[in-house]
């Protein structure tokens, strides 16, 4: 009896594998930009920064400006009981 159930479930399993494969191809195509030619690219982003802020020779576009924070960590053995 179990053998007949395995055979009847085979098309369902193959259909699920096929759907998973098709969904993977669609997601990969979307991420790769095959279906969205107006997608934001690195060159378009850099051009927008230059258009808004003007050219800055010698500096990287869209690069962190370098913030810094300092502090002191004081460990209290009283707080050990809270954990």
MMTF fields as JSON, N, C-alpha, C and O atoms, coordinates in Angstrom:
{
  "mmtfVersion": "1.0.0",
  "mmtfProducer": "UNKNOWN",
  "numBonds": 331,
  "numAtoms": 332,
  "numGroups": 83,
  "numChains": 1,
  "numModels": 1,
  "chainsPerModel": [1],
  "groupsPerChain": [83],
  "chainIdList": ["A"],
  "bondAtomList": [4, 2, 8, 6, 12, 10, 16, 14, 20, 18, 24, 22, 28, 26, 32, 30, 36, 34, 40, 38, 44, 42, 48, 46, 52, 50, 56, 54, 60, 58, 64, 62, 68, 66, 72, 70, 76, 74, 80, 78, 84, 82, 88, 86, 92, 90, 96, 94, 100, 98, 104, 102, 108, 106, 112, 110, 116, 114, 120, 118, 124, 122, 128, 126, 132, 130, 136, 134, 140, 138, 144, 142, 148, 146, 152, 150, 156, 154, 160, 158, 164, 162, 168, 166, 172, 170, 176, 174, 180, 178, 184, 182, 188, 186, 192, 190, 196, 194, 200, 198, 204, 202, 208, 206, 212, 210, 216, 214, 220, 218, 224, 222, 228, 226, 232, 230, 236, 234, 240, 238, 244, 242, 248, 246, 252, 250, 256, 254, 260, 258, 264, 262, 268, 266, 272, 270, 276, 274, 280, 278, 284, 282, 288, 286, 292, 290, 296, 294, 300, 298, 304, 302, 308, 306, 312, 310, 316, 314, 320, 318, 324, 322, 328, 326],
  "bondOrderList": [1, 1, 1, 1, 1, 1, 1, 1, 1, 1, 1, 1, 1, 1, 1, 1, 1, 1, 1, 1, 1, 1, 1, 1, 1, 1, 1, 1, 1, 1, 1, 1, 1, 1, 1, 1, 1, 1, 1, 1, 1, 1, 1, 1, 1, 1, 1, 1, 1, 1, 1, 1, 1, 1, 1, 1, 1, 1, 1, 1, 1, 1, 1, 1, 1, 1, 1, 1, 1, 1, 1, 1, 1, 1, 1, 1, 1, 1, 1, 1, 1, 1],
  "groupList": [{"groupName": "UNK", "atomNameList": ["N", "CA", "C", "O"], "elementList": ["N", "C", "C", "O"], "formalChargeList": [0, 0, 0, 0], "bondAtomList": [1, 0, 2, 1, 3, 2], "bondOrderList": [1, 1, 2], "singleLetterCode": "X", "chemCompType": "L-PEPTIDE LINKING"}],
  "groupTypeList": [0, 0, 0, 0, 0, 0, 0, 0, 0, 0, 0, 0, 0, 0, 0, 0, 0, 0, 0, 0, 0, 0, 0, 0, 0, 0, 0, 0, 0, 0, 0, 0, 0, 0, 0, 0, 0, 0, 0, 0, 0, 0, 0, 0, 0, 0, 0, 0, 0, 0, 0, 0, 0, 0, 0, 0, 0, 0, 0, 0, 0, 0, 0, 0, 0, 0, 0, 0, 0, 0, 0, 0, 0, 0, 0, 0, 0, 0, 0, 0, 0, 0, 0],
  "groupIdList": [1, 2, 3, 4, 5, 6, 7, 8, 9, 10, 11, 12, 13, 14, 15, 16, 17, 18, 19, 20, 21, 22, 23, 24, 25, 26, 27, 28, 29, 30, 31, 32, 33, 34, 35, 36, 37, 38, 39, 40, 41, 42, 43, 44, 45, 46, 47, 48, 49, 50, 51, 52, 53, 54, 55, 56, 57, 58, 59, 60, 61, 62, 63, 64, 65, 66, 67, 68, 69, 70, 71, 72, 73, 74, 75, 76, 77, 78, 79, 80, 81, 82, 83],
  "secStructList": [7, 2, 2, 2, 2, 2, 2, 2, 2, 2, 2, 2, 2, 2, 2, 2, 2, 2, 2, 2, 2, 2, 2, 2, 2, 2, 2, 2, 2, 2, 2, 2, 6, 1, 1, 7, 6, 6, 7, 7, 7, 2, 2, 2, 2, 2, 2, 2, 2, 2, 2, 2, 2, 7, 7, 7, 6, 6, 1, 7, 6, 6, 7, 7, 7, 7, 7, 7, 7, 7, 7, 7, 7, 7, 7, 7, 4, 4, 4, 4, 4, 6, 7],
  "xCoordList": [0.827, 0.0, 0.869, 0.54, 1.961, 2.844, 3.5, 3.784, 3.737, 4.383, 3.496, 4.01, 2.209, 1.315, 1.244, 1.092, 1.349, 1.358, 2.625, 2.575, 3.755, 5.009, 4.947, 5.417, 4.374, 4.286, 3.341, 3.624, 2.237, 1.28, 1.8, 1.361, 2.72, 3.267, 4.437, 4.871, 4.947, 6.105, 5.834, 6.675, 4.714, 4.467, 4.359, 4.777, 3.803, 3.688, 5.079, 5.36, 5.942, 7.306, 8.081, 8.807, 7.916, 8.601, 8.066, 8.827, 6.771, 6.19, 6.737, 7.017, 6.889, 7.449, 8.907, 9.327, 9.671, 11.062, 11.11, 11.929, 10.232, 10.183, 9.812, 10.398, 8.841, 8.45, 9.598, 9.834, 10.304, 11.434, 12.522, 13.132, 12.768, 13.768, 13.365, 14.189, 12.112, 11.634, 11.692, 12.093, 11.298, 11.359, 12.803, 13.067, 13.727, 15.137, 15.643, 16.369, 15.275, 15.689, 15.092, 15.775, 13.846, 13.2, 13.871, 14.137, 14.147, 14.797, 16.206, 16.623, 16.941, 18.285, 18.236, 19.062, 17.281, 17.144, 16.8, 17.283, 15.974, 15.628, 16.844, 17.114, 17.581, 18.772, 19.832, 20.533, 19.959, 20.946, 20.55, 21.381, 19.289, 18.844, 18.385, 18.327, 18.052, 17.628, 16.279, 16.042, 15.391, 14.052, 13.848, 12.723, 14.893, 14.76, 15.923, 16.877, 15.853, 16.968, 17.147, 18.231, 16.121, 16.222, 16.699, 16.558, 17.249, 17.692, 18.857, 19.651, 18.942, 20.013, 21.328, 21.435, 22.315, 23.628, 24.656, 24.351, 25.873, 26.934, 27.253, 27.464, 27.291, 27.61, 26.527, 26.835, 25.268, 24.175, 24.161, 23.855, 24.492, 24.555, 25.69, 25.504, 26.856, 28.0, 27.713, 28.079, 27.066, 26.721, 25.741, 25.817, 24.835, 23.888, 24.605, 24.268, 25.588, 26.357, 27.137, 27.19, 27.736, 28.49, 27.555, 27.907, 26.368, 25.405, 24.939, 24.779, 24.72, 24.212, 25.319, 25.137, 26.464, 27.516, 28.671, 29.524, 28.714, 29.825, 31.001, 31.042, 31.954, 33.101, 34.067, 34.275, 34.635, 35.626, 36.826, 36.887, 37.774, 38.917, 39.715, 39.936, 40.137, 40.952, 40.168, 40.768, 38.843, 38.009, 37.147, 36.745, 36.865, 35.991, 34.544, 34.143, 33.777, 32.354, 31.648, 31.983, 30.668, 29.834, 30.69, 30.451, 31.646, 32.528, 32.303, 32.022, 32.425, 32.214, 33.202, 34.365, 32.737, 33.571, 34.429, 35.328, 34.178, 35.045, 34.616, 35.219, 33.609, 33.213, 33.942, 34.364, 34.094, 34.801, 34.092, 33.642, 33.998, 33.4, 34.296, 34.852, 34.431, 35.258, 34.449, 33.404, 34.94, 34.227, 35.02, 36.117, 34.47, 35.115, 34.1, 32.987, 34.486, 33.625, 34.044, 35.173, 33.13, 33.396, 32.535, 31.308, 33.189, 32.472, 32.171, 33.058, 30.923, 30.509, 30.098, 29.29, 30.663, 30.305, 28.906, 28.341, 28.334, 26.95, 26.002, 24.969, 26.365, 25.53, 25.534, 24.677, 26.464, 26.515, 25.244, 24.779, 24.691, 23.465, 22.26, 21.282, 22.304, 21.196, 21.117, 20.028, 22.26, 22.289, 21.833, 21.777],
  "yCoordList": [-1.197, 0.0, 1.258, 2.23, 1.255, 2.419, 2.684, 3.829, 1.612, 1.768, 2.563, 3.382, 2.347, 3.07, 4.552, 5.393, 4.889, 6.288, 6.991, 8.156, 6.301, 6.905, 7.22, 8.272, 6.322, 6.539, 7.691, 8.491, 7.795, 8.853, 10.219, 11.238, 10.269, 11.545, 12.026, 13.169, 11.189, 11.557, 12.772, 13.67, 12.852, 14.053, 15.331, 16.403, 15.209, 16.389, 16.854, 18.053, 15.922, 16.277, 16.902, 17.88, 16.318, 16.893, 18.284, 19.158, 18.493, 19.818, 20.838, 21.978, 20.435, 21.353, 21.694, 22.839, 20.706, 20.971, 21.911, 22.83, 21.684, 22.563, 23.987, 24.936, 24.148, 25.497, 26.184, 27.379, 25.425, 26.008, 26.45, 27.504, 25.651, 26.007, 27.253, 28.138, 27.322, 28.496, 29.744, 30.809, 29.629, 30.789, 31.246, 32.446, 30.311, 30.663, 31.411, 32.395, 30.963, 31.641, 33.041, 33.982, 33.191, 34.517, 35.469, 36.621, 35.012, 35.874, 36.236, 37.386, 35.276, 35.563, 36.598, 37.511, 36.46, 37.433, 38.822, 39.816, 38.899, 40.207, 40.861, 42.043, 40.073, 40.609, 41.001, 41.994, 40.246, 40.551, 41.762, 42.315, 42.175, 43.358, 43.067, 43.976, 41.799, 41.466, 42.078, 42.395, 42.253, 42.764, 44.186, 44.685, 44.843, 46.221, 47.076, 47.33, 47.521, 48.293, 49.671, 50.246, 50.21, 51.529, 51.419, 52.359, 50.293, 50.024, 50.94, 51.358, 51.237, 52.077, 51.296, 50.236, 51.825, 51.188, 52.051, 53.164, 51.529, 52.288, 53.565, 54.617, 53.483, 54.664, 55.727, 56.915, 55.316, 56.289, 56.938, 58.123, 56.164, 56.718, 57.729, 58.803, 57.397, 58.317, 59.588, 60.682, 59.453, 60.633, 61.533, 62.756, 60.954, 61.75, 62.516, 63.671, 61.898, 62.61, 63.777, 64.859, 63.562, 64.636, 65.758, 66.934, 65.402, 66.41, 67.273, 68.484, 66.669, 67.409, 68.197, 69.374, 67.561, 68.17, 68.746, 69.435, 68.479, 68.938, 67.972, 67.112, 68.122, 67.192, 67.522, 68.688, 66.498, 66.625, 65.755, 64.592, 66.298, 65.488, 64.989, 65.729, 63.751, 63.185, 62.524, 61.949, 62.585, 61.952, 60.884, 61.008, 59.837, 58.784, 59.229, 59.853, 58.897, 59.207, 58.253, 57.07, 58.778, 57.975, 57.197, 56.013, 57.843, 57.197, 57.839, 59.033, 57.054, 57.565, 58.686, 58.626, 59.686, 60.848, 60.633, 61.431, 59.594, 59.268, 59.911, 60.895, 59.387, 59.854, 59.053, 57.925, 59.616, 58.94, 59.215, 60.332, 58.192, 58.356, 57.665, 56.602, 58.255, 57.673, 57.49, 58.113, 56.641, 56.423, 55.53, 55.087, 55.268, 54.437, 53.415, 53.768, 52.155, 51.089, 50.712, 50.28, 50.878, 50.542, 49.337, 49.392, 48.252, 47.033, 47.044, 47.262, 46.81, 46.783, 45.362, 44.741, 44.853, 43.508, 43.473, 42.392, 44.614, 44.666, 44.27, 43.642, 44.642, 44.35, 42.859, 42.417, 42.099, 40.671, 39.984, 39.039, 40.423, 39.844, 40.108, 39.363, 41.141, 41.46, 40.431, 40.079, 39.949, 38.974, 37.654, 36.672],
  "zCoordList": [0.0, 0.0, 0.0, -0.68, 0.743, 0.807, -0.538, -0.888, -1.289, -2.598, -3.56, -4.323, -3.543, -4.451, -4.08, -4.966, -2.801, -2.383, -2.848, -3.244, -2.807, -3.265, -4.747, -5.179, -5.528, -6.978, -7.286, -8.177, -6.579, -6.874, -6.43, -6.964, -5.472, -5.004, -5.859, -5.715, -6.732, -7.535, -8.435, -8.474, -9.155, -9.978, -9.145, -9.583, -7.956, -7.085, -6.671, -6.676, -6.317, -5.932, -7.077, -6.895, -8.271, -9.436, -9.764, -10.179, -9.582, -9.832, -8.836, -9.206, -7.582, -6.582, -6.886, -6.723, -7.325, -7.701, -8.895, -8.932, -9.878, -11.047, -10.671, -11.191, -9.769, -9.317, -8.582, -8.763, -7.755, -7.033, -8.005, -7.82, -9.039, -10.04, -10.82, -11.049, -11.223, -11.965, -11.088, -11.558, -9.826, -8.919, -8.712, -8.644, -8.613, -8.462, -9.683, -9.546, -10.868, -12.106, -12.175, -12.581, -11.791, -11.824, -10.838, -11.182, -9.627, -8.63, -9.087, -8.946, -9.628, -10.119, -11.246, -11.286, -12.153, -13.237, -12.736, -13.278, -11.711, -11.149, -10.507, -10.722, -9.71, -9.038, -10.061, -9.869, -11.132, -12.165, -13.01, -13.73, -12.925, -13.664, -15.075, -15.903, -15.373, -16.727, -17.079, -18.244, -16.107, -16.376, -15.886, -15.91, -15.449, -14.965, -15.487, -14.751, -16.745, -17.308, -16.663, -16.757, -16.017, -15.383, -13.936, -13.153, -13.601, -12.243, -11.84, -12.682, -10.559, -10.041, -10.049, -9.431, -10.748, -10.821, -10.095, -9.666, -9.96, -9.3, -10.076, -9.473, -11.392, -12.199, -12.087, -12.0, -12.088, -11.974, -10.592, -10.466, -9.554, -8.203, -8.082, -7.509, -8.613, -8.564, -9.356, -8.926, -10.497, -11.297, -10.552, -10.67, -9.796, -9.015, -7.906, -7.648, -7.244, -6.222, -6.827, -6.243, -7.982, -8.632, -9.065, -8.968, -9.539, -9.984, -8.812, -8.965, -7.653, -6.499, -5.806, -5.496, -5.56, -4.745, -5.542, -4.982, -6.831, -7.641, -7.547, -6.667, -8.459, -8.439, -7.291, -6.953, -6.715, -5.663, -6.027, -5.627, -6.773, -7.192, -5.986, -5.027, -6.045, -4.988, -3.878, -2.97, -3.917, -2.899, -3.538, -4.695, -2.786, -3.275, -3.159, -2.177, -4.173, -4.125, -3.178, -3.105, -2.453, -1.565, -0.558, -0.318, 0.005, 0.967, 2.329, 2.425, 3.353, 4.702, 5.005, 4.608, 5.697, 6.0, 7.238, 7.504, 7.987, 9.109, 10.412, 10.84, 11.037, 12.359, 13.422, 13.167, 14.599, 15.665, 16.976, 17.235, 17.792, 19.114, 20.122, 19.846, 21.26, 22.306, 23.577, 23.762, 24.431, 25.68, 26.596, 26.255, 27.75, 28.751, 29.229, 29.617, 29.201, 29.665, 31.076, 31.312, 31.996, 33.389, 33.739, 33.656, 34.131, 34.472, 35.961, 36.786, 36.288, 37.68, 38.049, 37.359, 39.148, 39.581, 40.161, 40.324, 40.475, 40.939, 39.804, 40.034, 38.597, 37.441, 37.072, 36.308, 37.592, 37.296, 37.785, 37.149, 38.866, 39.39, 38.503, 38.565, 37.686, 36.78, 35.68, 35.226, 35.25, 34.17, 34.707, 33.966]
}
